[in-house]
């Protein structure tokens, strides 16, 4: 009886825990997702993006390489310790002369053990400039990787901004399509009422139904575009595509335009990819100098101290006895190695020319990109102004067409045309406004100023 009560209580506890966990998960999923601001989306992306982490690790490796370059001017110190067992069997030779067996001194086995310990130090004195050019190259490469890291950050930021404002644009277009669908629904009800009183024919009712159906199809397609834009933003943030996501829709965006020449100047001074190319070119030039150092002699000094004794404890006493040391300066000059030094230097020169051409090409494309984005922004300003005027005209056209239809002076075709013009004007204005914002973000990324506001990781 006692066991039955215990088992029943245990089952009740298990059911209670399971029900509690289910309710906890259900409530967690039922809670609305907190809308994310643009800054929050960018910070999430900077934290999750794989390429950002890879470029950061590359920068850390460059820092280690820069430190490693100092090994060429630091001394090399090594310690060696050893033990050797020596054994010589009986021999029939005394020196180089055969004497045969029978000599006690030659017939016995000779054994000995040697313990040795030593320290050696070498110091580079001159190597044709290899060591100081290695240090300079290490510093340049480290700085180049820093600009590469900054370039990747700006790419992530502009990608998030593009997807963020694209989601906003598609959401606003969905609202435009919803309003168009509501207008078509009202027109269907209006046509039905007017048909019932004999003001219009049955054809107007069918036309209104077709128009409403077409607007519903457009609304459904736009819903898919919103879902796709939300997935793209999730991916840009390094999250699962289907993860719940809501963003802040009330956002203020201001742009500060300057003259084109000023944009050129800022781009040449601040674009991180261009700065990396400049440092890569400098690194290639230093590589030519490193290859040229092979033509010069290498001078180094050395010092070695060694001890060898038959007993182990003898290594650590009587330091003024049982030792040998060497000290000196060595010069090594490679006079011929099958033209390897010459070929290596020529290859370094070619690589430097390749980097120079790549930098020049990127600079030309960068200035062209800045010019195109600047022209697009100027055009967008004018297009937005025209679209706002068009929208006001389309609203007035729709109002007049609706009034004419109500009093029987207008046709369903005229009203539908005015409705389509109004919807198109609303769509064009929304698209143009957000395309202008995206273009401005791309321009800021091109001139290297996009990450000023977003520090991140």
C-alpha positions as CSV (number, residue, x, y, z in Angstrom):
1,X,0.0,0.0,0.0
2,X,2.9,2.3,0.8
3,X,4.6,1.5,-2.5
4,X,1.5,2.3,-4.5
5,X,1.1,5.7,-2.9
6,X,4.7,6.5,-3.6
7,X,4.4,5.5,-7.2
8,X,1.3,7.5,-7.7
9,X,2.9,10.5,-6.2
10,X,5.9,10.0,-8.5
11,X,3.7,9.8,-11.5
12,X,1.9,13.0,-10.5
13,X,5.2,14.8,-10.1
14,X,6.4,13.6,-13.5
15,X,3.2,14.8,-15.1
16,X,3.4,18.1,-13.3
17,X,7.0,18.7,-14.5
18,X,6.1,17.7,-18.1
19,X,3.1,20.0,-18.1
20,X,5.2,22.8,-16.6
21,X,7.9,22.4,-19.3
22,X,5.2,22.4,-22.0
23,X,3.6,25.5,-20.7
24,X,7.0,27.2,-20.4
25,X,7.9,26.4,-24.0
26,X,4.4,27.4,-25.2
27,X,4.5,30.7,-23.4
28,X,8.0,31.4,-24.7
29,X,6.8,30.8,-28.3
30,X,3.6,32.8,-27.7
31,X,5.5,35.8,-26.5
32,X,5.8,38.5,-29.2
33,X,9.3,39.0,-30.6
34,X,10.8,42.3,-29.5
35,X,11.3,44.5,-32.6
36,X,15.0,45.0,-33.4
37,X,16.5,48.4,-34.3
38,X,19.0,48.8,-37.1
39,X,21.8,49.1,-34.6
40,X,20.8,45.9,-32.9
41,X,20.7,44.0,-36.2
42,X,24.2,45.3,-37.1
43,X,25.6,44.3,-33.7
44,X,24.2,40.8,-34.0
45,X,25.6,40.4,-37.5
46,X,29.1,41.7,-36.3
47,X,29.0,39.1,-33.6
48,X,27.8,36.1,-35.7
49,X,29.4,36.7,-39.1
50,X,32.0,34.0,-39.9
51,X,34.1,36.1,-42.2
52,X,34.4,38.7,-39.5
53,X,35.9,36.1,-37.2
54,X,38.1,34.7,-39.9
55,X,39.6,38.2,-40.7
56,X,40.1,38.8,-37.0
57,X,42.1,35.6,-36.7
58,X,44.1,36.6,-39.7
59,X,44.9,39.9,-38.1
60,X,46.0,38.1,-34.9
61,X,48.3,35.9,-37.1
62,X,49.8,39.0,-38.7
63,X,50.5,40.4,-35.2
64,X,52.4,37.2,-34.3
65,X,54.3,37.3,-37.6
66,X,55.4,40.9,-36.9
67,X,56.7,39.8,-33.5
68,X,58.4,36.7,-35.1
69,X,60.3,39.1,-37.4
70,X,62.4,40.3,-34.4
71,X,64.0,36.9,-34.1
72,X,66.5,37.9,-36.8
73,X,68.1,40.5,-34.5
74,X,67.9,38.6,-31.3
75,X,70.6,36.1,-30.2
76,X,70.1,32.4,-30.5
77,X,70.8,30.5,-27.3
78,X,70.8,26.7,-26.9
79,X,71.8,24.3,-24.2
80,X,72.8,20.7,-24.9
81,X,73.3,17.8,-22.5
82,X,74.2,14.2,-23.2
83,X,75.5,10.9,-21.9
84,X,77.5,8.4,-24.0
85,X,78.5,4.8,-23.2
86,X,81.8,3.6,-24.8
87,X,82.9,0.0,-24.9
88,X,86.0,-1.5,-26.7
89,X,86.4,-5.2,-26.9
90,X,89.7,-7.2,-26.9
91,X,92.0,-6.3,-29.7
92,X,95.0,-7.9,-31.4
93,X,96.5,-4.6,-32.6
94,X,98.8,-2.3,-30.9
95,X,98.4,0.9,-32.8
96,X,98.5,-0.2,-36.4
97,X,100.7,-3.3,-35.8
98,X,99.3,-6.7,-35.3
99,X,100.7,-8.3,-32.2
100,X,98.1,-11.2,-31.6
101,X,96.6,-12.3,-28.4
102,X,98.4,-12.8,-25.1
103,X,98.7,-9.2,-23.9
104,X,96.6,-8.6,-20.8
105,X,96.3,-4.9,-21.7
106,X,94.8,-5.8,-25.1
107,X,92.7,-8.8,-24.1
108,X,90.5,-6.9,-21.6
109,X,87.3,-5.1,-22.3
110,X,87.5,-1.3,-21.9
111,X,84.4,0.6,-20.8
112,X,83.8,4.3,-20.1
113,X,80.9,6.7,-19.7
114,X,81.0,10.4,-20.7
115,X,78.7,13.1,-19.4
116,X,78.6,16.3,-21.4
117,X,76.9,19.7,-21.1
118,X,77.3,22.8,-23.1
119,X,75.8,26.2,-24.0
120,X,76.1,28.0,-27.3
121,X,75.2,31.6,-28.3
122,X,75.1,33.1,-31.8
123,X,74.3,36.7,-32.8
124,X,73.4,38.0,-36.2
125,X,75.6,41.1,-37.0
126,X,74.9,41.8,-40.7
127,X,72.7,40.0,-43.3
128,X,72.3,42.5,-46.1
129,X,69.3,44.3,-44.5
130,X,67.3,41.1,-44.2
131,X,66.4,41.6,-40.5
132,X,65.4,45.2,-40.6
133,X,63.4,44.8,-43.8
134,X,61.7,41.7,-42.2
135,X,60.6,43.9,-39.2
136,X,59.3,46.6,-41.5
137,X,57.4,44.1,-43.6
138,X,55.9,42.5,-40.5
139,X,54.5,45.9,-39.4
140,X,53.2,46.6,-42.9
141,X,51.5,43.2,-43.1
142,X,49.9,43.6,-39.7
143,X,48.5,47.0,-40.7
144,X,47.2,45.5,-44.0
145,X,45.3,42.8,-42.1
146,X,43.8,45.5,-39.8
147,X,42.4,47.3,-42.9
148,X,41.2,43.9,-44.2
149,X,39.3,43.4,-41.0
150,X,37.8,46.8,-41.2
151,X,36.8,46.2,-44.8
152,X,34.9,43.0,-43.8
153,X,33.2,44.9,-41.0
154,X,31.9,47.5,-43.5
155,X,30.7,44.8,-45.9
156,X,28.7,43.2,-43.1
157,X,27.3,46.5,-42.0
158,X,26.2,47.6,-45.5
159,X,24.7,44.1,-46.2
160,X,22.6,44.3,-43.0
161,X,21.5,47.8,-43.9
162,X,20.5,46.8,-47.4
163,X,18.4,43.8,-46.1
164,X,17.0,45.9,-43.2
165,X,15.7,48.6,-45.5
166,X,14.6,46.1,-48.1
167,X,12.4,44.5,-45.5
168,X,11.0,47.9,-44.5
169,X,10.4,48.6,-48.2
170,X,8.6,45.3,-48.8
171,X,6.5,45.8,-45.7
172,X,5.4,49.3,-46.8
173,X,4.6,47.9,-50.2
174,X,2.5,45.2,-48.6
175,X,0.5,48.0,-46.8
176,X,0.1,49.7,-50.2
177,X,-1.2,46.5,-51.7
178,X,-3.6,46.1,-48.7
179,X,-5.0,49.5,-49.3
180,X,-5.4,48.8,-53.0
181,X,-7.3,45.6,-52.1
182,X,-9.5,47.5,-49.7
183,X,-10.3,50.0,-52.5
184,X,-11.2,47.2,-54.8
185,X,-13.4,45.6,-52.1
186,X,-15.2,48.9,-51.6
187,X,-15.6,49.2,-55.4
188,X,-17.2,45.8,-55.6
189,X,-19.7,46.6,-52.8
190,X,-20.4,49.9,-54.5
191,X,-20.9,48.3,-57.9
192,X,-23.2,45.7,-56.4
193,X,-25.3,48.3,-54.6
194,X,-25.6,50.4,-57.8
195,X,-26.5,47.3,-59.8
196,X,-29.3,46.4,-57.4
197,X,-30.8,49.9,-57.9
198,X,-30.3,49.7,-61.7
199,X,-27.6,52.4,-61.9
200,X,-25.0,50.1,-63.5
201,X,-25.0,46.9,-65.5
202,X,-23.9,43.5,-64.2
203,X,-20.7,43.8,-66.2
204,X,-19.4,46.4,-63.7
205,X,-19.9,43.9,-60.9
206,X,-17.9,41.3,-62.7
207,X,-15.2,43.7,-63.5
208,X,-15.0,44.8,-59.8
209,X,-14.7,41.1,-58.8
210,X,-11.9,40.5,-61.3
211,X,-10.1,43.6,-60.1
212,X,-10.4,42.5,-56.4
213,X,-9.1,39.1,-57.3
214,X,-6.1,40.5,-59.1
215,X,-5.3,42.8,-56.1
216,X,-5.6,39.8,-53.8
217,X,-3.1,37.9,-56.0
218,X,-0.7,40.9,-55.8
219,X,-1.1,41.0,-52.0
220,X,-0.3,37.3,-51.7
221,X,2.8,37.7,-53.9
222,X,3.9,40.7,-51.8
223,X,3.5,38.6,-48.6
224,X,6.0,36.2,-50.1
225,X,8.4,39.0,-50.9
226,X,8.2,40.2,-47.2
227,X,8.9,36.7,-46.0
228,X,11.9,36.4,-48.4
229,X,13.2,39.8,-47.2
230,X,12.9,38.7,-43.6
231,X,14.8,35.5,-44.3
232,X,17.6,37.5,-46.1
233,X,18.0,39.8,-43.1
234,X,18.2,36.8,-40.7
235,X,20.9,35.2,-42.9
236,X,22.8,38.5,-43.1
237,X,22.7,38.6,-39.2
238,X,24.1,35.0,-39.0
239,X,20.8,33.5,-37.8
240,X,18.5,30.8,-39.1
241,X,16.4,32.0,-42.0
242,X,13.1,31.0,-40.3
243,X,13.9,32.5,-36.9
244,X,11.2,34.9,-35.8
245,X,12.1,38.5,-36.6
246,X,10.4,41.8,-36.2
247,X,12.1,45.2,-36.8
248,X,11.4,48.7,-35.8
249,X,9.5,50.4,-38.6
250,X,9.5,54.0,-37.4
251,X,13.1,55.0,-38.2
252,X,14.6,58.3,-39.1
253,X,17.3,58.4,-41.7
254,X,19.2,61.6,-42.6
255,X,21.8,61.9,-45.2
256,X,24.6,64.5,-45.6
257,X,25.6,65.1,-49.1
258,X,28.9,66.8,-50.1
259,X,30.4,67.6,-53.5
260,X,31.7,64.8,-55.7
261,X,35.4,66.0,-55.4
262,X,35.1,65.8,-51.6
263,X,33.8,62.2,-51.9
264,X,36.7,61.3,-54.1
265,X,39.1,62.6,-51.6
266,X,37.5,60.8,-48.7
267,X,37.3,57.5,-50.6
268,X,41.0,57.7,-51.5
269,X,41.9,58.4,-47.9
270,X,39.6,56.1,-46.0
271,X,38.4,53.2,-48.1
272,X,39.8,50.2,-46.2
273,X,40.3,47.9,-49.2
274,X,42.2,50.6,-51.0
275,X,44.4,51.2,-48.0
276,X,45.0,47.4,-47.8
277,X,46.1,47.4,-51.4
278,X,48.5,50.3,-50.7
279,X,50.1,48.3,-47.8
280,X,50.2,45.2,-49.9
281,X,52.2,47.1,-52.5
282,X,54.5,48.3,-49.8
283,X,54.9,44.8,-48.5
284,X,55.7,43.6,-52.0
285,X,58.4,46.3,-52.4
286,X,59.9,45.1,-49.1
287,X,59.9,41.6,-50.3
288,X,62.0,42.7,-53.2
289,X,64.5,44.1,-50.7
290,X,64.4,40.9,-48.8
291,X,65.3,38.9,-51.9
292,X,68.1,41.4,-52.7
293,X,69.7,40.8,-49.3
294,X,70.8,37.4,-50.5
295,X,73.5,39.1,-52.6
296,X,75.3,40.4,-49.5
297,X,77.5,38.5,-47.0
298,X,76.2,37.3,-43.7
299,X,78.2,38.1,-40.6
300,X,77.6,36.6,-37.2
301,X,79.3,36.0,-33.9
302,X,79.3,32.9,-31.9
303,X,80.2,31.6,-28.4
304,X,80.2,28.0,-27.1
305,X,81.1,26.5,-23.8
306,X,81.2,22.7,-23.2
307,X,82.2,20.3,-20.5
308,X,82.8,16.6,-20.6
309,X,83.5,14.4,-17.6
310,X,83.3,10.7,-16.8
311,X,81.0,11.1,-13.8
312,X,77.7,12.9,-13.7
313,X,78.2,15.0,-10.6
314,X,81.4,16.3,-12.1
315,X,79.3,18.5,-14.5
316,X,78.4,20.8,-11.6
317,X,81.7,21.3,-9.7
318,X,85.2,22.5,-10.4
319,X,84.0,24.9,-13.1
320,X,87.5,26.1,-13.7
321,X,88.5,22.7,-15.0
322,X,87.3,20.2,-17.7
323,X,85.9,22.8,-20.1
324,X,86.4,24.0,-23.7
325,X,85.1,27.1,-25.2
326,X,85.0,28.8,-28.6
327,X,84.4,32.4,-29.5
328,X,84.6,34.0,-32.9
329,X,83.1,35.8,-35.9
330,X,82.0,34.0,-39.1
331,X,81.3,35.3,-42.6
332,X,79.3,33.5,-45.1
333,X,78.9,34.7,-48.7
334,X,77.0,32.7,-51.3
335,X,78.7,33.4,-54.6
336,X,76.7,31.1,-56.8
337,X,73.6,28.9,-56.2
338,X,72.3,28.3,-59.7
339,X,70.8,31.8,-60.2
340,X,68.3,31.1,-57.4
341,X,68.9,34.5,-55.7
342,X,68.5,36.3,-59.0
343,X,65.3,34.4,-59.9
344,X,63.8,35.0,-56.5
345,X,64.4,38.7,-56.7
346,X,62.9,38.9,-60.2
347,X,59.8,37.0,-59.0
348,X,59.4,39.5,-56.1
349,X,59.6,42.4,-58.6
350,X,56.9,40.8,-60.8
351,X,54.7,40.3,-57.7
352,X,55.1,43.9,-56.8
353,X,54.0,45.0,-60.3
354,X,51.0,42.7,-60.0
355,X,49.9,44.3,-56.7
356,X,50.4,47.7,-58.2
357,X,48.2,46.9,-61.2
358,X,45.5,45.4,-58.9
359,X,45.6,48.6,-56.7
360,X,45.3,50.9,-59.8
361,X,42.4,48.8,-61.1
362,X,40.6,48.9,-57.7
363,X,41.1,52.6,-57.4
364,X,39.6,53.3,-60.8
365,X,36.6,51.1,-60.1
366,X,36.2,52.7,-56.7
367,X,36.1,56.2,-58.1
368,X,33.6,54.9,-60.8
369,X,31.5,53.4,-58.1
370,X,31.5,56.6,-56.0
371,X,30.5,58.6,-59.1
372,X,27.7,56.2,-60.0
373,X,26.3,56.2,-56.5
374,X,26.5,59.9,-56.3
375,X,24.7,60.4,-59.6
376,X,22.0,57.9,-58.5
377,X,21.5,59.7,-55.3
378,X,21.1,63.0,-57.1
379,X,18.7,61.4,-59.5
380,X,16.7,59.8,-56.6
381,X,16.2,63.2,-55.0
382,X,14.6,64.5,-58.2
383,X,12.6,61.3,-58.8
384,X,11.3,61.4,-55.3
385,X,10.2,65.0,-55.7
386,X,8.4,64.1,-59.0
387,X,6.8,61.0,-57.5
388,X,5.4,63.0,-54.6
389,X,3.8,65.3,-57.1
390,X,2.6,62.3,-59.1
391,X,1.1,60.8,-56.0
392,X,-0.9,64.0,-55.2
393,X,-2.1,64.0,-58.8
394,X,-3.1,60.3,-58.7
395,X,-5.1,60.8,-55.5
396,X,-7.0,63.7,-57.0
397,X,-7.5,61.7,-60.2
398,X,-8.9,58.8,-58.2
399,X,-11.2,61.1,-56.2
400,X,-12.6,62.7,-59.3
401,X,-13.1,59.4,-61.1
402,X,-14.9,58.0,-58.0
403,X,-17.2,61.0,-57.9
404,X,-17.9,60.7,-61.6
405,X,-18.7,57.0,-61.3
406,X,-21.1,57.6,-58.4
407,X,-23.1,60.2,-60.3
408,X,-23.1,58.1,-63.4
409,X,-20.8,60.2,-65.6
410,X,-17.8,57.9,-65.3
411,X,-17.2,54.3,-66.3
412,X,-15.8,51.4,-64.3
413,X,-12.8,51.3,-66.7
414,X,-11.9,54.9,-65.9
415,X,-12.3,54.3,-62.2
416,X,-10.1,51.2,-62.3
417,X,-7.4,53.1,-64.3
418,X,-7.4,55.9,-61.7
419,X,-7.1,53.3,-58.9
420,X,-4.2,51.5,-60.7
421,X,-2.5,54.8,-61.2
422,X,-2.8,55.7,-57.5
423,X,-1.5,52.3,-56.4
424,X,1.4,52.5,-58.8
425,X,2.3,56.0,-57.6
426,X,2.3,54.9,-54.0
427,X,4.5,51.8,-54.9
428,X,7.0,53.9,-56.9
429,X,7.4,56.5,-54.1
430,X,7.9,53.8,-51.5
431,X,10.5,51.9,-53.6
432,X,12.3,55.1,-54.6
433,X,12.6,56.4,-51.0
434,X,14.1,53.2,-49.7
435,X,16.3,52.6,-52.7
436,X,17.7,56.1,-52.1
437,X,18.5,55.1,-48.5
438,X,20.2,51.9,-49.6
439,X,22.2,53.8,-52.2
440,X,23.4,56.3,-49.6
441,X,24.5,53.4,-47.3
442,X,26.5,51.9,-50.3
443,X,28.1,55.3,-50.9
444,X,29.2,55.6,-47.2
445,X,30.7,52.1,-47.5
446,X,32.5,53.0,-50.7
447,X,34.2,56.1,-49.1
448,X,35.0,54.1,-45.9
449,X,32.8,56.0,-43.4
450,X,30.1,53.4,-42.8
451,X,31.5,51.9,-39.7
452,X,32.1,55.2,-37.8
453,X,28.8,54.8,-36.0
454,X,29.0,51.0,-35.5
455,X,31.9,50.0,-33.3
456,X,30.8,46.4,-32.6
457,X,33.3,43.6,-31.8
